[in-house]
Amino acid sequence: MKTEHNKRGSVSSSLSIINTITKIAKPAAYFVLLVLTYTLGYLSHSSSSPSLPPPTLSAPPSPTLSPPPSPRLHVSSPLYRLSDINTTELEPFRVKTHCAEPIPPKNIRSILINHIFDGVSPFTDFPPPHAEEKLLRKKVAGWGSYGAVFENLIRKVQPRIIVEVGTFLGASAIHMAELTQRLGLETQILCIDDFRGWAGFRNQVKNIAMLNGDVLLYYQFLQNVVTFNQTGSILPLPFSSGSGLSKLCELGIWADLVEIDAGHDFLSAWSDINRGYQIVRPDGVIFGHDYFTAADNRGVRRAVDLFAKVHNLKVNVDGQHWVIYPNYIQ
């Protein structure tokens, strides 16, 4: 009996030890399996992405307060001076669009009338009956439309084709048409404008009619051209700056003078200047208004200066206008 009891005690003791070992071994096995899984996963990821550093455990963020953010830099800060930008940094700004080969200036008016107006001049049978009574015989308004820069450049360049981006009611276009005729030039002036104005412009420029919510800027522009007897010299392109300039580039219509005077914010001016430059003839000139405004270098001037920096050109000033032209003509 004693021997049997001893045997039973021995078996019981063995089972207890096995249970204890099992309890200890299971967590250890799980831990080993977890470590192996993590290690294999890390090694396989590292082999496919050798540039990534091994993962490290970071300590929780310190509860100390971080310093306040730096105040937003004004665009005129020295950190933004164009003189500090090198050529490599300017490369992404270069526009590399190539326009069609230039067509003869004498063919341009008829080509545009065919492509844009279905072969009928916009001055034919003008004004339409529904708008006639709402138009003024003459309503010419603008800003900087009679500056000396127009005559200065027309005398120097003797242009056959002028493209004006931003026409409004046609004051500067009519002025340039009269100047070219006085100088005995046969010049076509192409006026790109969507003739929508801007939000609230009727508070500044009075007596512009509206019909079913549509301001009649386009019709009033045509009326002004008719009144000043310039229908043979001026042709409107009633589109946005981007689509109008892109169409001229596509058709191969290049200009001797390109005037930029549409949107005055940086993005609009930058886009117009770059697109306009694509259609300037090799001996031509690009110029524009509002180089000096309350916007300082946040608008037109910033766009002009950056453009000149990108193309290694010089910005010349004539009154409120900026002018960029080849060295030989200065």
FITI-171622 format. One line per 4 residues: number of its first residue (from 1); their letters; for each residue x, y, z negated of N, C-alpha, C, CB. Coordinates in steps of 0.001 Angstrom, whole numbers, m for minus. Glycine has a CB too. Layout:
N
NUM> a> X Y Z X Y Z X Y Z X Y Z; ...
***
This chain:
330
1> mkte> 836 m1198 0 0 0 0 862 1236 0 m941 13 m1204; 1877 1206 m840 2768 2355 m908 3458 2611 418 3799 2154 m1992; 3853 1483 1054 4528 1620 2355 3576 2189 3402 5078 257 2829; 2373 1685 3373 1372 2196 4350 1078 3670 4097 48 1375 4271
5> hnkr> 998 4000 2784 753 5400 2447 1894 6281 2928 563 5563 939; 3107 5755 2750 4273 6524 3211 4263 6702 4721 5569 5837 2782; 3838 5652 5421 3768 5743 6889 2749 6798 7317 3401 4371 7502; 1590 6732 6614 553 7736 6963 1038 9160 6684 m750 7467 6168
9> gsvs> 1749 9300 5576 2275 10644 5254 3286 11108 6261 2903 10657 3877; 4083 10132 6724 5094 10494 7731 4455 10919 9044 6041 9322 7979; 3403 10174 9440 2703 10518 10696 2038 11883 10575 1641 9438 11052; 1415 12075 9411 736 13370 9198 1721 14515 9243 m7 13382 7856
13> ssls> 2885 14289 8634 3922 15333 8637 4414 15627 10056 5108 14911 7750; 4542 14559 10863 5010 14728 12253 4008 15527 13074 5252 13357 12916; 2725 15198 12900 1677 15934 13630 1672 17398 13237 293 15319 13367; 1893 17650 11958 1917 19046 11498 3058 19820 12144 2048 19106 9971
17> iint> 4213 19144 12246 5380 19813 12866 5123 20087 14340 6657 18950 12707; 4493 19091 15007 4201 19262 16445 3230 20416 16663 3615 17960 17045; 2210 20486 15807 1231 21584 15930 1911 22938 15740 89 21415 14894; 2816 22957 14774 3527 24219 14507 4374 24632 15710 4421 24082 13253
21> itki> 5088 23625 16261 5934 23916 17432 5081 24383 18604 6754 22669 17838; 3905 23730 18759 3017 24105 19884 2541 25538 19741 1799 23157 19962; 2161 25904 18501 1696 27269 18260 2772 28297 18591 1259 27427 16808; 4006 27926 18268 5114 28863 18525 5480 28867 20002 6352 28495 17677
25> akpa> 5400 27693 20662 5867 27563 22048 4956 28252 23039 5994 26112 22418; 3627 28238 22775 2694 28826 23754 2950 30315 23984 1255 28625 23289; 2988 31109 22929 3297 32539 23183 4647 32749 23844 3263 33318 21881; 5615 31923 23426 6955 32078 24022 6918 31772 25510 7977 31158 23321
29> ayfv> 6151 30729 25860 6045 30369 27281 5376 31473 28075 5267 29062 27450; 4293 32025 27506 3620 33134 28180 4563 34319 28368 2383 33567 27387; 5351 34604 27350 6279 35722 27427 7330 35495 28506 6951 35944 26081; 7876 34264 28521 8886 33928 29536 8296 34028 30935 9444 32511 29300
33> llvl> 7044 33529 31092 6375 33593 32398 6146 35040 32829 5035 32842 32351; 5763 35882 31878 5542 37294 32195 6824 37973 32634 4960 38023 30996; 7914 37688 31917 9213 38283 32268 9656 37824 33647 10284 37915 31220; 9477 36502 33929 9877 35984 35238 9054 36615 36358 9729 34458 35275
37> tytl> 7770 36750 36128 6888 37361 37151 7298 38801 37435 5409 37318 36692; 7513 39565 36366 7916 40974 36540 9251 41060 37267 8012 41692 35171; 10212 40185 36868 11544 40226 37475 11493 39892 38958 12482 39259 36760; 10737 38820 39304 10620 38445 40711 9936 39533 41526 9853 37138 40845
41> gyls> 8908 40132 40952 8221 41216 41661 9122 42404 41882 6992 41650 40899; 9889 42773 40863 10796 43908 40999 11873 43639 42049 11445 44229 39654; 12451 42383 41990 13511 42054 42939 13006 42053 44368 14113 40704 42609; 11784 41534 44586 11249 41534 45954 10971 42945 46430 9970 40699 46035
45> hsss> 10490 43822 45542 10245 45215 45930 11541 45951 46213 9468 45943 44838; 12555 45685 45394 13843 46361 45574 14487 45980 46884 14782 46034 44429; 14307 44709 47313 14927 44279 48564 14293 44950 49759 14833 42779 48713; 12981 45290 49674 12323 45963 50792 12488 47462 50734 10861 45621 50819
49> spsl> 12715 48021 49556 12891 49466 49395 14138 49731 48582 11657 50110 48721; 15314 49546 49207 16548 49677 48444 16816 51081 47965 17692 49218 49258; 16129 52066 48543 16432 53438 48162 15784 53841 46852 15997 54374 49243; 14810 53023 46376 14128 53389 45152 14936 52975 43947 12751 52766 45100
53> pppt> 15017 53794 42910 15759 53432 41710 14976 52436 40888 16082 54669 40876; 15644 51648 40026 14934 50698 39186 13999 51424 38251 15908 49836 38395; 12851 50814 37942 11891 51480 37072 12450 51624 35674 10575 50715 37036; 12167 52746 35065 12595 52975 33699 11395 53403 32889 13720 54031 33628
57> lsap> 11433 53021 31653 10353 53419 30744 10668 54799 30213 10177 52398 29575; 9745 55702 30398 9983 57068 29939 9269 57291 28628 9520 58096 30987; 9858 58121 27834 9247 58438 26550 8028 59308 26768 10250 59138 25619; 7060 59265 25872 5878 60123 26023 6281 61580 26021 4860 59856 24905
61> pspt> 5520 62410 26698 5893 63825 26788 5953 64490 25430 4918 64567 27667; 6883 65408 25340 7055 66129 24085 5868 67033 23843 8355 66942 24093; 5411 67150 22612 4253 68008 22334 4572 69479 22371 3679 67673 21004; 5860 69838 22580 6210 71249 22592 5617 71935 23807 7722 71427 22569
65> lspp> 5301 73210 23676 4687 73982 24758 5695 74260 25840 4106 75294 24235; 5272 74140 27109 6143 74465 28233 6092 75956 28472 5733 73689 29508; 7130 76544 29085 7128 77991 29341 6051 78355 30330 8487 78457 29859; 5520 79568 30252 4460 79983 31184 4983 80019 32601 3898 81357 30799
69> pspr> 4103 79788 33617 4550 79809 35012 5081 81169 35399 3417 79417 35944; 6036 81151 36339 6599 82411 36814 5547 83201 37543 7805 82168 37720; 5548 84519 37436 4561 85326 38166 4729 85157 39660 4682 86806 37791; 3613 85217 40408 3638 85034 41861 4456 86146 42505 2199 85012 42441
73> lhvs> 5350 85740 43379 6219 86718 44028 5471 87493 45087 7427 86035 44642; 5665 88781 45116 5115 89617 46179 5879 89334 47460 5189 91128 45809; 5194 89372 48590 5853 88994 49845 7002 89899 50212 4863 88989 50960; 7043 91108 49608 8155 91992 49928 9358 91750 49020 7715 93438 49826
77> sply> 9270 90702 48175 10389 90371 47303 11630 90076 48137 10043 89167 46404; 12816 90406 47625 14046 90107 48375 14189 88640 48732 15246 90538 47582; 13528 87756 47970 13625 86332 48290 13041 86016 49643 12930 85508 47237; 12198 86904 50180 11517 86648 51437 12080 87473 52587 10050 86924 51287
81> rlsd> 13219 88114 52377 13774 88935 53447 14165 88069 54634 14987 89730 52946; 13781 88510 55829 14068 87729 57027 15562 87624 57282 13381 88343 58232; 16313 88581 56802 17755 88542 57025 18407 87370 56301 18390 89846 56573; 17711 86805 55309 18262 85685 54562 17966 84337 55215 17721 85696 53159
85> intt> 17153 84328 56288 16767 83087 56941 17792 82750 58024 15339 83198 57544; 18292 81519 58024 19261 81153 59045 18571 80529 60255 20298 80188 58471; 19331 80263 61289 18779 79787 62552 18086 78441 62405 19870 79687 63589; 18642 77560 61603 18044 76235 61422 16651 76344 60818 18934 75360 60532
89> elep> 16488 77233 59858 15190 77404 59217 14163 78007 60163 15328 78274 57989; 14600 78746 61165 13686 79389 62106 13232 78455 63221 14341 80604 62704; 13926 77357 63432 13613 76471 64544 12156 76015 64573 14504 75274 64491; 11534 75648 63439 10134 75207 63493 9167 76282 63955 9709 74722 62150
93> frvk> 9589 77557 63910 8709 78643 64313 8731 78900 65822 9093 79900 63582; 9634 78278 66536 9765 78562 67955 8617 77911 68740 11128 78066 68477; 7925 78727 69540 6840 78233 70387 7430 77859 71734 5700 79297 70546; 7198 76624 72169 7874 76126 73363 6895 75831 74505 8660 74872 73024
97> thca> 5758 76516 74492 4786 76347 75570 5360 76891 76877 3454 77058 75224; 5119 76184 77963 5564 76645 79276 4334 76934 80131 6491 75589 79965; 4254 78151 80642 3113 78545 81470 3347 78130 82919 2871 80069 81379; 2253 78145 83682 2357 77843 85114 3195 78906 85806 955 77754 85765
101> epip> 3735 78571 86949 4528 79532 87716 3682 80771 88037 5063 78882 89023; 4276 81970 87923 3490 83193 88127 2946 83316 89546 4335 84408 87807; 1702 83749 89617 1072 83990 90913 1229 85462 91283 m432 83586 90887; 1120 85821 92562 1292 87223 92975 268 88129 92292 1167 87352 94507
105> pkni> 686 89291 91795 m237 90213 91120 m1453 90586 91959 494 91463 90737; m1282 90685 93296 m2396 91111 94143 m3544 90102 94154 m1908 91341 95558; m3263 88849 93759 m4292 87809 93777 m4986 87607 92429 m3683 86510 94217; m4485 88258 91411 m4924 87936 90053 m6387 88298 89808 m4050 88651 89046
109> rsil> m6809 89465 90221 m8191 89877 89939 m9204 88915 90561 m8437 91300 90461; m9008 88575 91814 m9959 87696 92490 m9945 86287 91881 m9640 87626 93993; m8754 85813 91487 m8667 84492 90859 m9444 84459 89546 m7200 84111 90612; m9295 85498 88735 m10001 85543 87461 m11512 85652 87641 m9500 86707 86634
113> inhi> m11940 86466 88594 m13380 86590 88835 m13958 85246 89280 m13665 87678 89901; m13221 84517 90094 m13693 83203 90535 m13715 82183 89393 m12812 82689 91667; m12672 82192 88572 m12571 81199 87511 m13496 81490 86334 m11153 81121 87026; m13689 82746 86012 m14399 83103 84780 m15825 83583 85026 m13636 84173 84046
117> fdgv> m16040 84293 86131 m17349 84906 86374 m18077 84301 87577 m17183 86395 86582; m17684 83086 87967 m18341 82393 89094 m18350 83223 90369 m19771 82033 88724; m17286 83987 90552 m17129 84728 91797 m17859 86063 91855 m17589 83892 92910; m18537 86465 90775 m19284 87725 90763 m18701 88645 89703 m20795 87477 90501
121> spft> m18308 89853 90075 m17742 90805 89136 m18736 91109 88010 m17341 92097 89864; m18251 91234 86778 m19155 91566 85666 m19776 92949 85809 m18408 91484 84348; m19252 93763 86722 m19812 95104 86924 m20930 95124 87974 m18708 96065 87338; m21119 93991 88629 m22180 93916 89638 m23551 93977 88963 m22049 92616 90478
125> dfpp> m24428 94871 89470 m25787 95053 88942 m25797 95373 87453 m26612 93807 89193; m24769 96086 87015 m24731 96514 85624 m25359 97899 85502 m23278 96520 85087; m26110 98155 84406 m26387 97301 83250 m27637 96443 83455 m26550 98156 81998; m27742 95342 82717 m28943 94515 82814 m30130 95248 82183 m28720 93140 82124
129> phae> m31337 95037 82667 m32509 95773 82183 m32723 95666 80675 m33738 95278 82889; m32456 94508 80077 m32779 94340 78660 m31848 95140 77741 m32716 92871 78291; m30696 95588 78273 m29751 96322 77442 m29602 97782 77836 m28418 95661 77498; m30112 98148 79005 m29853 99480 79549 m30264 100598 78603 m30573 99645 80856
133> ekll> m31449 100508 78034 m31939 101600 77201 m31222 101699 75855 m33414 101433 76972; m30490 100678 75484 m29795 100672 74202 m28355 101159 74294 m29815 99294 73626; m27870 101402 75506 m26478 101804 75680 m26345 103311 75778 m25890 101153 76917; m25218 103806 75243 m24873 105213 75411 m24080 105361 76704 m24061 105749 74187
137> rkkv> m24243 106493 77351 m23505 106693 78598 m22000 106615 78350 m23871 108049 79232; m21583 107081 77196 m20160 107052 76849 m20021 106926 75341 m19427 108326 77364; m19340 105890 74911 m19059 105700 73484 m17663 105096 73387 m20146 104775 72781; m16667 105964 73393 m15281 105512 73371 m14695 105810 71997 m14444 106195 74497
141> agwg> m14252 104778 71347 m13644 104939 70025 m12499 103951 69900 m14690 104726 68885; m11499 104332 69137 m10353 103454 68935 m9370 104095 67981 m9670 103129 70267; m8255 103418 67757 m7232 103894 66848 m5888 103810 67567 m7223 103069 65521; m5178 104912 67648 m3878 104917 68316 m3969 104703 69808 m3003 103871 67726
145> syga> m5128 105032 70389 m5368 104729 71804 m4708 105708 72768 m6840 104706 72066; m4210 106828 72257 m3648 107854 73142 m2211 108195 72748 m4517 109122 73110; m1540 107255 72070 m163 107499 71660 775 107646 72839 315 106388 70773; 1886 108310 72591 2871 108548 73649 3481 107257 74175 3968 109454 73139
149> vfen> 3390 106182 73403 4003 104920 73801 3460 104415 75136 3780 103874 72727; 2189 104672 75418 1595 104163 76656 2256 104788 77888 85 104439 76672; 2357 106102 77877 2994 106749 79030 4482 106424 79091 2793 108270 78970; 5128 106351 77929 6557 106027 77915 6832 104677 78581 7083 106017 76476
153> lirk> 6054 103685 78217 6282 102339 78758 5836 102219 80209 5551 101305 77914; 4719 102845 80549 4243 102772 81938 5234 103441 82885 2853 103433 82072; 5822 104533 82471 6833 105184 83308 8071 104311 83465 7224 106536 82714; 8473 103624 82408 9676 102802 82466 9457 101509 83250 10145 102477 81063
157> vqpr> 8336 100848 82997 8129 99510 83541 7467 99524 84922 7287 98700 82585; 6646 100553 85204 5891 100608 86471 5072 99317 86653 6864 100812 87685; 4184 99017 85726 3525 97700 85713 2517 97500 86835 2833 97498 84401; 2452 96265 87327 1385 95853 88236 239 95208 87451 1929 94873 89303
161> iive> 606 94497 86389 m384 93829 85548 m139 94194 84080 m329 92287 85749; m1212 94640 83418 m1184 94907 81983 m2218 93999 81324 m1469 96425 81670; m1825 93332 80251 m2766 92539 79460 m2901 93197 78089 m2291 91042 79329; m4132 93527 77746 m4411 94130 76448 m5172 93114 75595 m5225 95459 76603
165> vgtf> m4623 92797 74440 m5256 91850 73518 m5855 92649 72361 m4224 90775 72995; m7166 92758 72343 m7846 93598 71368 m8231 94911 72019 m6961 93843 70130; m9443 94984 72567 m9849 96119 73404 m10891 97005 72748 m10382 95622 74714; m11796 96399 71986 m12897 97084 71323 m13764 97787 72367 m12365 98098 70276
169> lgas> m13802 99114 72362 m14650 99842 73315 m13891 100332 74543 m15294 101019 72628; m12593 99988 74647 m11850 100272 75868 m11110 101583 75919 m12752 100229 76979; m10947 102265 74799 m10301 103583 74811 m8886 103518 75375 m10267 104165 73403; m8049 102615 74852 m6662 102557 75331 m6576 101984 76735 m5807 101722 74385
173> aihm> m7466 101065 77079 m7457 100504 78443 m7786 101586 79468 m8469 99334 78562; m8789 102388 79179 m9159 103484 80090 m8023 104496 80168 m10471 104179 79621; m7397 104779 79021 m6272 105716 79011 m5125 105199 79883 m5781 105949 77569; m4797 103912 79782 m3717 103348 80593 m4086 103333 82070 m3383 101932 80125
177> aelt> m5347 103076 82380 m5784 103096 83782 m5590 104487 84376 m7267 102664 83902; m5939 105501 83620 m5777 106877 84110 m4301 107233 84268 m6458 107873 83153; m3459 106760 83344 m2023 107027 83448 m1430 106378 84696 m1294 106521 82196; m1770 105121 84953 m1207 104426 86119 m1641 105098 87419 m1636 102946 86123
181> qrlg> m2873 105559 87482 m3354 106235 88690 m2665 107585 88872 m4877 106426 88628; m2425 108253 87770 m1732 109539 87856 m306 109352 88369 m1716 110234 86483; 287 108213 88063 1650 107922 88504 1687 107212 89858 2356 107076 87464; 528 107040 90478 467 106429 91803 667 104929 91817 1476 107048 92673
185> letq> 371 104256 90694 549 102815 90603 m758 102079 90881 1085 102435 89227; m645 100897 91462 m1804 100025 91640 m1728 98943 90565 m1844 99397 93092; m2416 99188 89484 m2287 98341 88297 m3634 97749 87902 m1700 99142 87126; m3609 96470 87574 m4784 95812 87021 m4598 95660 85510 m5021 94427 87700
189> ilci> m5635 96027 84760 m5588 95930 83301 m6606 94884 82861 m5876 97317 82624; m6106 93802 82252 m6944 92691 81817 m7157 92809 80307 m6296 91311 82191; m8420 92913 79909 m8760 93197 78517 m9336 91955 77833 m9761 94361 78437; m8552 91377 76918 m8995 90198 76189 m9600 90624 74856 m7821 89211 75969
193> ddfr> m10857 90263 74663 m11556 90580 73405 m12828 89753 73371 m11877 92126 73279; m13200 89263 72177 m14478 88551 72104 m15647 89519 71971 m14475 87574 70929; m15329 90807 71794 m16341 91865 71717 m17393 91562 70653 m17018 92050 73077; m16917 91023 69515 m17786 90784 68369 m17494 91761 67245 m17629 89355 67872
197> gwag> m16391 92477 67348 m16019 93382 66261 m15582 92593 65038 m17189 94310 65904; m15892 93106 63877 m15567 92431 62627 m16682 92730 61637 m14172 92886 62071; m16745 91964 60590 m17830 92127 59618 m17815 93539 59043 m17708 91084 58483; m18916 94250 59219 m19043 95589 58663 m18529 96710 59542 m18343 95641 57388
201> frnq> m18114 96414 60773 m17527 97481 61599 m18541 98566 61941 m16954 96896 62886; m19835 98214 61943 m20854 99215 62299 m21018 100271 61208 m22201 98531 62560; m20414 100042 60049 m20382 101088 59022 m19323 102131 59338 m20120 100479 57642; m18337 101752 60144 m17264 102668 60539 m17540 103312 61892 m15931 101931 60582
205> vkni> m18077 102528 62817 m18348 103030 64169 m19862 103040 64364 m17634 102147 65272; m20421 104208 64363 m21874 104347 64398 m22411 104215 65823 m22291 105693 63803; m23720 104013 65881 m24479 104029 67144 m24105 102904 68112 m24276 105348 67831; m23668 101778 67578 m23480 100598 68416 m24749 99764 68298 m22198 99771 67990
209> amln> m25441 99591 69402 m26746 98932 69374 m26629 97454 69024 m27440 99089 70717; m27728 96914 68515 m27810 95488 68204 m29105 94949 68793 m27744 95232 66657; m29024 93773 69388 m30184 93158 70016 m30268 91712 69555 m30103 93248 71569; m31315 91403 68806 m31481 90056 68251 m30244 89595 67487 m31794 89066 69364
213> gdvl> m29702 90513 66705 m28532 90180 65890 m27215 90216 66639 m28709 88837 65302; m27262 90533 67924 m26047 90551 68745 m25626 91999 68970 m26274 89821 70110; m24453 92366 68449 m23958 93728 68695 m23568 93838 70164 m22739 94076 67763; m23898 94963 70770 m23704 95126 72217 m22360 95766 72551 m24829 95967 72804
217> lyyq> m21316 95311 71880 m19987 95857 72158 m19552 95596 73600 m18966 95263 71196; m19814 94403 74081 m19387 94055 75438 m20076 94945 76464 m19684 92575 75736; m21374 95089 76339 m22110 95937 77277 m21672 97401 77169 m23618 95820 77023; m21419 97872 75933 m20975 99257 75781 m19578 99449 76363 m20990 99666 74303
221> flqn> m18720 98436 76243 m17399 98491 76873 m17554 98604 78393 m16559 97234 76501; m18388 97761 78988 m18608 97824 80438 m19157 99189 80839 m19574 96709 80891; m20079 99715 80028 m20650 101031 80330 m19573 102114 80311 m21763 101377 79324; m18671 102044 79342 m17580 103025 79275 m16691 102955 80513 m16737 102798 78016
225> vvtf> m16382 101746 80951 m15538 101577 82140 m16252 102143 83378 m15188 100071 82354; m17556 101914 83469 m18342 102460 84583 m18346 103973 84535 m19785 101928 84548; m18570 104533 83354 m18637 105988 83204 m17338 106657 83627 m18961 106357 81764; m16200 106036 83300 m14899 106623 83639 m14401 106162 85016 m13866 106259 82566
229> nqtg> m15254 105476 85763 m14956 105083 87133 m13681 104238 87230 m14824 106318 88004; m13575 103244 86342 m12393 102383 86317 m12748 100915 86560 m11674 102526 84981; m13855 100665 87210 m14280 99275 87431 m13351 98509 88370 m15685 99252 87991; m12575 99212 89187 m11635 98534 90083 m10295 98252 89444 m11426 99351 91311
233> silp> m10037 98868 88280 m8733 98725 87633 m8774 97893 86359 m8177 100077 87319; m9953 97811 85740 m10084 97119 84446 m10992 95910 84609 m10645 98077 83348; m10565 94800 84030 m11373 93577 84070 m11396 92956 82680 m10814 92564 85121; m12583 92758 82109 m12652 92145 80776 m12516 90627 80833 m13963 92515 80098
237> lpfs> m11927 90077 79802 m11907 88631 79588 m12553 88412 78219 m10421 88025 79660; m13867 88187 78192 m14615 88184 76915 m14468 86890 76123 m16081 88427 77183; m13264 86674 75613 m12968 85473 74845 m12090 85834 73655 m12282 84408 75727; m11894 84888 72779 m10963 85101 71669 m9549 85283 72210 m11014 83915 70670
241> sgsg> m8695 85870 71405 m7310 86096 71829 m6641 84794 72253 m6507 86751 70701; m6804 83762 71427 m6141 82493 71708 m6587 81863 73008 m6381 81537 70592; m7905 81771 73211 m8400 81118 74435 m8122 81967 75668 m9907 80841 74326; m8210 83289 75547 m7932 84161 76685 m6482 84085 77129 m8283 85588 76343
245> lskl> m5552 84181 76167 m4128 84114 76511 m3748 82731 77021 m3267 84477 75297; m4338 81690 76440 m4045 80337 76902 m4500 80136 78349 m4718 79306 75989; m5635 80728 78704 m6135 80606 80073 m5207 81313 81053 m7554 81180 80181; m4735 82493 80697 m3798 83201 81571 m2520 82390 81766 m3464 84586 80991
249> celg> m2034 81808 80682 m831 80966 80751 m1068 79772 81671 m423 80480 79341; m2236 79156 81535 m2577 77988 82349 m2667 78333 83833 m3895 77391 81880; m3183 79528 84128 m3365 79933 85528 m2089 80516 86143 m4489 80955 85627; m1100 80811 85322 118 81432 85849 m28 82928 86031 497 80800 87164
253> iwad> m827 83549 85177 m1017 85011 85248 m92 85647 84220 m2528 85422 84986; 974 86239 84727 1982 86878 83897 1793 88394 83968 3417 86472 84348; 2305 89078 82939 2096 90527 82865 3414 91270 82703 1160 90872 81707; 3406 92509 83179 4568 93384 82998 4530 94047 81627 4619 94456 84105
257> lvei> 3320 94342 81163 3112 94888 79824 2059 94043 79115 2678 96391 79885; 2337 93668 77883 1353 92976 77045 1213 93773 75757 1778 91484 76752; 0 94240 75505 m271 94994 74275 m1042 94110 73302 m1069 96300 74580; m554 94023 72072 m1196 93226 71023 m1820 94179 70006 m168 92258 70331
261> dagh> m3152 94154 69931 m3839 95050 68981 m5189 94457 68579 m4037 96465 69601; m5171 93194 68187 m6414 92530 67776 m6410 92392 66249 m6564 91119 68470; m6389 91149 65737 m6379 90960 64293 m5117 91497 63644 m6531 89505 63965; m5274 92121 62478 m4139 92766 61816 m3586 91959 60652 m4543 94126 61328
265> dfls> m4163 90798 60366 m3582 89938 59351 m2400 89184 59959 m4641 88951 58783; m1550 88631 59097 m320 87993 59580 m595 86851 60556 485 87471 58406; m1498 85946 60203 m1721 84765 61034 m2256 85140 62414 m2690 83812 60343; m3194 86089 62465 m3737 86508 63761 m2667 87178 64606 m4925 87458 63568
269> awsd> m1933 88109 63981 m891 88825 64727 205 87868 65192 m281 89944 63860; 607 86952 64327 1652 85987 64685 1230 85142 65882 1978 85080 63489; 10 84654 65856 m491 83836 66958 m567 84635 68248 m1863 83267 66619; m1111 85855 68186 m1267 86673 69388 88 87056 69990 m2069 87934 69065
273> inrg> 1030 87412 69138 2351 87811 69634 3037 86643 70350 3234 88316 68470; 2994 85472 69744 3637 84316 70353 2975 83910 71654 3628 83155 69396; 1645 83917 71693 945 83568 72928 1150 84647 73995 m555 83368 72655; 1126 85896 73565 1323 86978 74513 2713 86973 75122 1070 88293 73844
277> yqiv> 3694 86627 74305 5079 86601 74784 5277 85571 75891 6030 86306 73627; 4469 84506 75872 4606 83458 76882 4307 83954 78295 3690 82307 76549; 3481 85000 78414 3097 85476 79754 3786 86788 80133 1587 85659 79827; 4762 87208 79346 5510 88423 79702 6532 88075 80773 6213 89045 78450
281> rpdg> 6542 88841 81855 7536 88630 82907 8943 88883 82362 7251 89551 84120; 9949 88300 82978 11318 88430 82461 11759 89874 82235 12276 87770 83408; 11269 90793 83041 11636 92202 82872 10501 92989 82231 12008 92826 84223; 9585 92298 81560 8422 92954 80974 8621 93365 79533 7244 92060 81065
285> vifg> 7549 93881 78944 7587 94435 77584 6359 93949 76823 7642 96002 77609; 6555 93624 75558 5439 93339 74660 5463 94382 73551 5524 91879 74075; 4303 94914 73233 4229 95964 72216 2881 95890 71519 4445 97369 72843; 2723 96678 70475 1460 96650 69754 1349 97763 68745 1286 95335 69069
289> hdyf> 149 97862 68168 m170 98928 67225 m53 98412 65789 m1589 99481 67490; m186 99349 64830 m295 99045 63398 965 98439 62800 m1437 98111 63170; 2126 98904 63247 3366 98444 62626 3511 99034 61233 4580 98819 63492; 2966 100220 61047 2975 100869 59731 1541 100986 59241 3658 102277 59792
293> taad> 1193 100191 58267 m148 100236 57684 m42 100037 56181 m1074 99159 58319; m1200 100129 55512 m1223 99912 54066 m845 98477 53710 m2604 100242 53502; m937 97570 54691 m593 96166 54439 915 95966 54313 m1139 95281 55557; 1695 97021 54610 3151 96936 54525 3633 95748 55362 3616 96795 53042
297> nrgv> 4416 94861 54788 4934 93748 55584 4166 92459 55331 6405 93533 55287; 2895 92567 54955 2087 91373 54757 1240 91050 55984 1195 91546 53544; 1226 91958 56973 374 91746 58128 1143 91814 59428 m731 92751 58142; 822 92836 60232 1409 92959 61563 2929 93069 61497 831 94171 62282
301> rrav> 3431 93910 60624 4879 94118 60595 5619 92833 60248 5237 95211 59592; 5084 92066 59323 5731 90805 58969 5774 89858 60164 5001 90141 57798; 4665 89791 60913 4618 88917 62091 5599 89385 63160 3196 88869 62668; 5664 90687 63395 6570 91234 64407 8025 90979 64026 6326 92743 64590
305> dlfa> 8372 91256 62770 9756 91091 62338 10193 89630 62389 9933 91635 60928; 9305 88725 61995 9644 87310 62054 9822 86852 63499 8564 86474 61363; 8930 87318 64378 9034 86973 65795 10366 87455 66367 7860 87580 66589; 10739 88693 66054 12004 89240 66553 13192 88442 66010 12138 90728 66165
309> kvhn> 13104 88021 64757 14179 87239 64159 14307 85885 64853 13931 87047 62654; 13179 85247 65118 13179 83935 65767 13830 84005 67148 11743 83399 65888; 13530 85066 67894 14000 85177 69276 15229 86079 69427 12885 85700 70148; 15781 86505 68299 16981 87346 68322 16749 88608 69157 18181 86554 68879
313> lkvn> 15633 89271 68884 15265 90485 69605 15254 91675 68653 13890 90322 70281; 15243 92856 69228 15226 94082 68437 13832 94693 68444 16257 95090 68974; 13389 95132 67284 12092 95824 67178 12342 97321 67265 11348 95457 65837; 11710 97954 68244 11786 99403 68400 10460 100008 67960 12119 99798 69872
317> vdgq> 10506 101230 67485 9312 101889 66975 9035 103141 67794 9470 102238 65479; 7769 103283 68185 7324 104476 68908 6021 104931 68249 7126 104188 70461; 6123 105875 67326 4948 106292 66564 4496 105166 65651 3802 106713 67506; 3212 104802 65763 2673 103691 64984 2848 102345 65713 1190 103937 64684
321> hwvi> 3450 102380 66874 3576 101172 67692 4957 100525 67552 3307 101504 69157; 4981 99209 67638 6222 98457 67743 6416 98058 69209 6204 97198 66805; 7651 97988 69637 7967 97688 71034 9153 96727 71077 8279 98994 71836; 9031 95666 71869 10137 94739 72095 10337 94609 73593 9865 93345 71437
325> ypny> 11524 94989 74082 11810 94886 75511 13278 94554 75738 11442 96192 76232; 13631 94179 76987 15026 93815 77271 15963 94975 77022 15173 93340 78709; 17217 94664 76744 18194 95700 76393 18412 96706 77499 19505 95070 76036; 18350 96226 78757 18715 97130 79854 17733 98269 80010 18807 96367 81154
329> iq> 16530 98132 79483 15511 99158 79711 15471 100177 78586 14145 98515 79866; 16251 99953 77524 16183 100837 76376 16924 102155 76632 16757 100140 75151
***
